[in-house]
C-alpha cells in the first residue's frame, strides 16, 4: 500500500468518525440544553426556547417534544414551565403546518397538552373571526341572548374554559 493510499484511508476514517461523533452528540438526550444551563432566569428560558424552536424546524414536532421531555427531566425550572414551552412549540408548529390532526399526534398529550393548546391558539389567531358553522368552536351563548354566530378572535385571547365569552 502506498503512502498516498494510507493517507486517504486515514482521512476517510477521521472524517467518518467526526461525522458519527457529531451525529450522535446532537441526537443524544444526554447533554441536551447543557449550553443553556450556564444562563439564569429569562436568559436561560430564551436559550431553551431557541433550542426547542431549532429542533422543531430541523427535526419536527415529535423530536422537539422529546427534547422538551429531556430538558424537563434535567432542569426543574423547565419542568415547572414545561406547559408554556410546549404551548410555544404548538404555536410555532401550526405556522409550519396547518395539518391539525398530524400535529396533534406529534404533539402528544404531555405537559397538560400544552403543544395541542398552542396549535389551537394559533388556529384561532389565524382567523379574523371564528364561526359556529364547521369550526372547532362550540356555540357561545349568554344567559339572556341567542347563540352568537361569530366570535371575534380577540374574545378568545386569554380566555379559560370557565370564563364567560362575550364578543
Order of alpha helices (4+ residues) and beta strands (2+ residues): alpha-alpha-alpha-alpha-alpha-alpha-alpha-beta-beta
